[in-house]
Amino acid sequence: MSDKKEDLSLRAGHRERLRQNFLDDKLAKYETLELLLSYAIPRRDVRPLARMLYNKFGGMYPILSASIDDLCKVRGMGRNTAIFIKVIQKILLDGYECKFQDTNMLYDREQLCNFCKLMLGHKDIEEVHILYMDDMGRLLENQLHSTGTYDCSSLYDIEIVKHALYLGAKAVAVVHNHPRPNTSFSIQDKEVTVRLKAMLDAVGIKLVDHFVVSGDMLYSLSDFSVYTGGTIGNGNS
């Protein structure tokens, strides 16, 4: 057997073990990523790439939410593979949205935290999303309201009220991210939230909360707590 054929045989055996370990729930986190990458890059050993992605971004949420350009900066990562990763992110987000259209999205804060982290965690510019809900807390629309820079974004309160009335929404939540590690709400964040709440109150719509995603945490302005994906604690701890 030639070295090339032997290498292909060993790789096939390794990937079969990865698949079986996945079915047995025995994969390390980077090995799950390795298995995923093996479908996008079938003719290459992708373990080094999986390790480099984890080392650079620090986990699955930041890998999935990284931009295509940032993913392509990792040695061995091509544009097609970066797009493949972004497709996985989109599928997961669509799955959350489908679930939230049928159930109260505020009932399970762990699910809400994971959704927001997947949507906005580790992005390199600020985005503002508005979650419009019915009277049962079910998601009507997840709207990308605005994009900004690495340290600021805009919130247009009149447009939010108009769109909420158009949808027949009964509740609204604001979610935005801090690309730079920053767990606090700025004075501007608080001022626009108070103004938006007053405008929504005037037309009988509830402002549920204003959330900020920073790294792997979700912070709530209403109670200054941090949702870490299962654990609720004080944001200052």
C-alpha positions as CSV (number, residue, x, y, z in Angstrom):
1,M,0.0,0.0,0.0
2,S,1.4,3.4,-0.9
3,D,1.9,6.1,1.7
4,K,-1.0,8.1,0.2
5,K,-3.4,5.1,0.2
6,E,-2.3,4.3,3.8
7,D,-2.9,7.9,4.8
8,L,-6.4,7.9,3.3
9,S,-7.2,4.6,5.0
10,L,-6.1,5.9,8.4
11,R,-8.1,9.0,7.9
12,A,-11.2,7.1,7.0
13,G,-10.8,4.9,10.1
14,H,-10.3,8.0,12.3
15,R,-13.4,9.6,10.9
16,E,-15.4,6.5,11.4
17,R,-14.3,6.5,15.0
18,L,-15.3,10.1,15.3
19,R,-18.8,9.3,14.0
20,Q,-19.2,6.4,16.4
21,N,-18.0,8.5,19.3
22,F,-20.5,11.2,18.4
23,L,-23.3,8.6,18.4
24,D,-22.0,7.4,21.8
25,D,-21.8,11.0,23.1
26,K,-18.0,10.7,23.8
27,L,-16.6,13.5,21.6
28,A,-14.5,16.3,23.1
29,K,-15.8,19.7,21.9
30,Y,-13.1,20.3,19.4
31,E,-13.7,16.8,18.1
32,T,-17.3,17.7,17.4
33,L,-16.0,20.6,15.3
34,E,-13.5,18.3,13.7
35,L,-16.3,15.9,12.7
36,L,-18.3,18.8,11.2
37,L,-15.4,20.1,9.2
38,S,-14.7,16.6,7.8
39,Y,-17.9,16.9,5.8
40,A,-16.9,20.3,4.4
41,I,-13.2,19.2,3.8
42,P,-13.4,15.5,3.0
43,R,-9.9,14.9,1.7
44,R,-7.8,16.5,4.4
45,D,-6.9,16.0,8.0
46,V,-9.0,18.7,9.7
47,R,-8.0,18.0,13.3
48,P,-5.3,20.8,13.2
49,L,-7.9,23.2,11.8
50,A,-10.4,22.4,14.5
51,R,-7.8,23.0,17.2
52,M,-6.7,26.3,15.6
53,L,-10.3,27.5,15.4
54,Y,-10.9,26.7,19.1
55,N,-7.6,28.3,20.1
56,K,-8.4,31.5,18.2
57,F,-12.0,32.0,19.0
58,G,-12.3,30.1,22.3
59,G,-15.5,28.0,21.8
60,M,-18.4,27.1,19.5
61,Y,-20.4,30.3,20.0
62,P,-17.6,32.6,18.9
63,I,-16.7,30.3,16.0
64,L,-20.3,30.2,14.7
65,S,-20.8,33.9,15.2
66,A,-17.5,35.0,13.7
67,S,-17.6,36.7,10.3
68,I,-16.6,34.9,7.2
69,D,-13.6,37.2,6.9
70,D,-12.4,36.5,10.4
71,L,-12.8,32.7,9.9
72,C,-10.8,32.9,6.7
73,K,-7.9,34.4,8.6
74,V,-7.3,31.0,10.2
75,R,-4.7,29.0,8.3
76,G,-6.3,26.2,6.3
77,M,-9.8,27.8,6.4
78,G,-11.2,28.5,2.9
79,R,-14.2,30.6,2.1
80,N,-16.4,27.7,1.2
81,T,-15.7,26.1,4.6
82,A,-16.4,29.4,6.3
83,I,-19.7,29.7,4.5
84,F,-20.5,26.1,5.7
85,I,-20.0,27.2,9.3
86,K,-22.2,30.2,8.8
87,V,-24.9,27.9,7.3
88,I,-24.8,25.9,10.5
89,Q,-25.3,29.1,12.6
90,K,-28.3,30.1,10.4
91,I,-29.9,26.6,10.8
92,L,-29.5,26.8,14.6
93,L,-30.9,30.4,14.7
94,D,-33.9,29.3,12.5
95,G,-34.5,26.4,14.9
96,Y,-34.6,28.7,17.9
97,E,-37.0,31.1,16.1
98,C,-39.3,28.3,15.1
99,K,-39.4,27.1,18.8
100,F,-40.1,30.7,20.0
101,Q,-42.9,31.1,17.6
102,D,-44.8,28.3,19.4
103,T,-43.8,28.9,23.0
104,N,-43.1,31.9,25.4
105,M,-39.6,32.8,24.5
106,L,-39.1,34.5,27.9
107,Y,-40.1,31.4,29.9
108,D,-36.8,29.6,29.5
109,R,-34.0,32.1,30.1
110,E,-31.3,29.5,29.2
111,Q,-32.8,29.1,25.7
112,L,-33.1,32.8,25.3
113,C,-29.5,33.3,26.5
114,N,-28.2,30.7,24.0
115,F,-30.2,32.2,21.2
116,C,-28.9,35.7,21.8
117,K,-25.3,34.5,22.2
118,L,-25.5,32.5,19.0
119,M,-27.0,35.6,17.2
120,L,-24.7,38.3,18.5
121,G,-21.8,36.8,20.6
122,H,-18.4,37.9,19.5
123,K,-19.5,40.0,16.5
124,D,-17.0,42.7,15.7
125,I,-19.6,45.5,15.2
126,E,-22.6,46.4,17.3
127,E,-26.0,45.3,16.1
128,V,-29.4,46.1,17.5
129,H,-32.2,43.4,17.2
130,I,-35.8,43.9,18.2
131,L,-37.8,40.9,19.3
132,Y,-41.5,41.5,18.7
133,M,-43.9,39.2,20.6
134,D,-47.6,38.5,21.0
135,D,-49.5,38.5,24.3
136,M,-48.3,35.0,25.0
137,G,-44.6,35.9,24.6
138,R,-44.4,34.1,21.3
139,L,-42.0,35.5,18.7
140,L,-43.6,37.4,15.8
141,E,-40.4,38.7,14.3
142,N,-36.7,39.0,15.1
143,Q,-35.8,42.3,13.3
144,L,-32.2,43.5,12.7
145,H,-33.0,47.1,13.6
146,S,-29.6,48.7,13.0
147,T,-25.9,48.1,12.6
148,G,-23.2,50.4,14.0
149,T,-19.5,50.4,14.7
150,Y,-17.3,48.6,17.2
151,D,-18.5,50.7,20.1
152,C,-21.9,52.3,19.2
153,S,-25.2,51.6,17.4
154,S,-28.5,53.4,17.0
155,L,-32.1,52.8,18.2
156,Y,-34.9,54.5,16.5
157,D,-37.8,54.4,18.9
158,I,-40.5,55.7,16.6
159,E,-39.7,53.1,14.0
160,I,-39.9,50.3,16.7
161,V,-43.4,51.6,17.9
162,K,-44.7,51.8,14.3
163,H,-43.5,48.3,13.4
164,A,-44.9,46.8,16.6
165,L,-48.3,48.3,15.8
166,Y,-48.0,47.0,12.2
167,L,-47.3,43.5,13.5
168,G,-50.0,43.7,16.3
169,A,-47.2,43.0,18.8
170,K,-48.0,43.2,22.5
171,A,-44.5,43.0,23.8
172,V,-41.0,44.0,22.7
173,A,-37.5,43.2,23.8
174,V,-34.3,45.0,22.7
175,V,-31.0,43.0,22.2
176,H,-27.7,44.5,21.3
177,N,-24.1,43.4,21.6
178,H,-20.8,44.9,22.9
179,P,-17.9,43.8,20.6
180,R,-15.4,44.9,23.2
181,P,-15.7,43.3,26.7
182,N,-18.1,45.6,28.5
183,T,-20.7,44.2,30.9
184,S,-22.3,47.5,31.8
185,F,-25.1,49.5,30.1
186,S,-24.1,53.0,29.0
187,I,-26.0,56.1,30.0
188,Q,-27.2,56.2,26.4
189,D,-28.5,52.6,26.7
190,K,-30.5,53.5,29.7
191,E,-31.9,56.8,28.3
192,V,-33.1,55.2,25.0
193,T,-34.7,52.4,27.0
194,V,-36.6,54.7,29.2
195,R,-37.8,56.7,26.2
196,L,-38.8,53.6,24.3
197,K,-40.7,52.2,27.2
198,A,-42.7,55.4,27.6
199,M,-43.6,55.4,23.9
200,L,-44.6,51.8,24.0
201,D,-46.6,52.2,27.2
202,A,-48.6,55.0,25.4
203,V,-49.9,52.5,22.9
204,G,-50.4,49.6,25.2
205,I,-47.3,47.6,24.3
206,K,-44.9,46.2,27.0
207,L,-41.2,46.7,26.8
208,V,-40.0,43.4,28.3
209,D,-36.3,44.1,28.7
210,H,-33.2,45.4,27.1
211,F,-30.5,42.8,26.9
212,V,-26.8,43.2,26.1
213,V,-24.6,40.3,24.8
214,S,-21.0,40.6,25.8
215,G,-18.7,37.7,25.1
216,D,-20.5,34.6,26.4
217,M,-22.9,36.4,28.7
218,L,-26.3,37.9,28.4
219,Y,-27.0,40.9,30.6
220,S,-30.5,42.3,31.5
221,L,-31.1,46.0,32.1
222,S,-34.3,45.3,34.0
223,D,-32.7,43.4,36.9
224,F,-28.9,43.9,36.2
225,S,-28.4,40.1,36.2
226,V,-26.4,38.0,33.9
227,Y,-27.7,34.8,32.2
228,T,-24.8,32.5,31.6
229,G,-26.8,29.7,30.0
230,G,-28.4,27.9,32.9
231,T,-27.0,29.9,35.8
232,I,-28.5,33.2,36.9
233,G,-26.3,35.5,39.0
234,N,-25.5,39.1,39.7
235,G,-23.8,40.8,36.8
236,N,-21.1,42.2,39.1
237,S,-20.0,38.9,40.3
